[in-house]
Amino acid sequence: MLHKNRLFTPGPTPLLPAAQTAMASFTAHHRTADFKALFQRVLADMKEFIGTKNDVLVLACSGTGVMEASVSNLTSPGDKVLVLTAGKFGERWTGLAKAFGCNVDVLSVPYGETFSLEDIRARVTPNVRAVFVQATESSTGARHDVQGIAKIVRAQGDDTLLVVDAITGLGTTHLDVDDWGVDVIIGGSQKALMMPPGLAYCAVSERAWKRMDATTSPRFYFDMRKERKSAAKGETAYTPATSLFAALGAALEFVRGMGKGDLAKGREELVNNAELCAEMTRAGAKALGLKLYASTPAAALTAISAPDGLDSGKIVKEFRESFDAVVANGQGEMKGKLFRIAHIGYYDYLDTIGILGALEHVLARVTDKSVEYGVSVRAAQQVYARSHEVALAAR
Ligand SMILES: *Cc1c(COP(=O)(O)O)cnc(C)c1O
């Protein structure tokens, strides 16, 4: 059969055609009125996409660049910080904070699990200058309770900042950044924004801007204050990734369209879409007797444990060879133990049903158990039908 190459990975994600066209045709120089208009519109729209009144920065780098910027801008060497880690991306926070000389307290839970708020409360003491966490841990598929964590951090007052890597959380998960009091929230272009890698963004609270005047860690390209000053004039400090800004403009228009002209509503629609695709996928996996890897599964992706005795790499390989569908293996120590199907950004009903249908064929090939065709698809359809009835009743 003919194969279409499709990504089901937690970044990069499928590209929005309108974003690709916008990129391909964009030629404006970055110090022109045309680019300035695009840049200012995009920054204003990004506030709506994130759901914040805080200033937003969009930088030319991958997500890790802005993770690093939040460490270098908000801490000084020797500062005590708390890292909450439940996987490979949590471990990245530890590595970054150590690289900048922080005194790092690490609260870790086993892969696949999330934190107990009681444990966090005991570790967030007044001398902790910043707490770093993920909204969704993309390596395990776990969802963390950002609202609960924010409540604990905010109870400490203004001297403790909360930095959330929501790189796969934004656009897939309901996050009330300002109400909860998240100081820095971070996203990346290659996730729910349906664009290629290359841009990362963040929203920064007044508390965090104030902190930057006192911190002494080295920074130059990633000096957030410099970018904020330039942005206020409608410019970037250095050459922006101009064509990616054009793609971002188109992606935001698409999300606005999902909200029938209201970008904030469109963002909620995008989140609901991810939640529903995830629920369908979980139901499909369970119907096949598979186990979910995460105890509190995220909407961004579904991590599924390989059946006992089977290397998940075989599943990943079979998806690729039979269907040209790219699903992700486990990372690091989790390699071979699980596979990950993402629902971040540009996914719909047919993608979800399609990957589950393919999963049944893949399992029939790589295991010696018989597979009853249609069981996972049916389970997913039932989830969809139920949610559709609810939506119709609400109309
Ligand atoms: C994708 C991702 C990142 C960023 O990785 P980059 O490769 O630097 O873009 C960070 N955190 C999480 C949770 C992610 O999913």
The ligand as an SDF file (V2000), in Angstrom:
LIG
                    3D

 15 15  0  0  0  0  0  0  0  0999 V2000
   10.3480   18.9580   23.6300 C   0  0  0  0  0  0  0  0  0  0  0  0
   10.5320   19.2650   25.0700 C   0  0  0  0  0  0  0  0  0  0  0  0
   11.5450   20.1300   25.5310 C   0  0  0  0  0  0  0  0  0  0  0  0
   12.4550   20.9040   24.6250 C   0  0  0  0  0  0  0  0  0  0  0  0
   13.3370   20.2060   23.9540 O   0  0  0  0  0  0  0  0  0  0  0  0
   14.1270   20.9020   22.7790 P   0  0  0  0  0  0  0  0  0  0  0  0
   14.6800   19.7190   22.0610 O   0  0  0  0  0  0  0  0  0  0  0  0
   15.1600   21.7590   23.3770 O   0  0  0  0  0  0  0  0  0  0  0  0
   13.1310   21.7090   21.9930 O   0  0  0  0  0  0  0  0  0  0  0  0
   11.6200   20.4000   26.8700 C   0  0  0  0  0  0  0  0  0  0  0  0
   10.7520   19.8730   27.7480 N   0  0  0  0  0  0  0  0  0  0  0  0
    9.7670   19.0600   27.3590 C   0  0  0  0  0  0  0  0  0  0  0  0
    8.8280   18.5410   28.3830 C   0  0  0  0  0  0  0  0  0  0  0  0
    9.6310   18.7270   26.0110 C   0  0  0  0  0  0  0  0  0  0  0  0
    8.6550   17.8980   25.6220 O   0  0  0  0  0  0  0  0  0  0  0  0
  1  2  1  0
  2  3  1  0
  2 14  2  0
  3  4  1  0
  3 10  2  0
  4  5  1  0
  5  6  1  0
  6  7  2  0
  6  8  1  0
  6  9  1  0
 10 11  1  0
 11 12  2  0
 12 13  1  0
 12 14  1  0
 14 15  1  0
M  END
$$$$
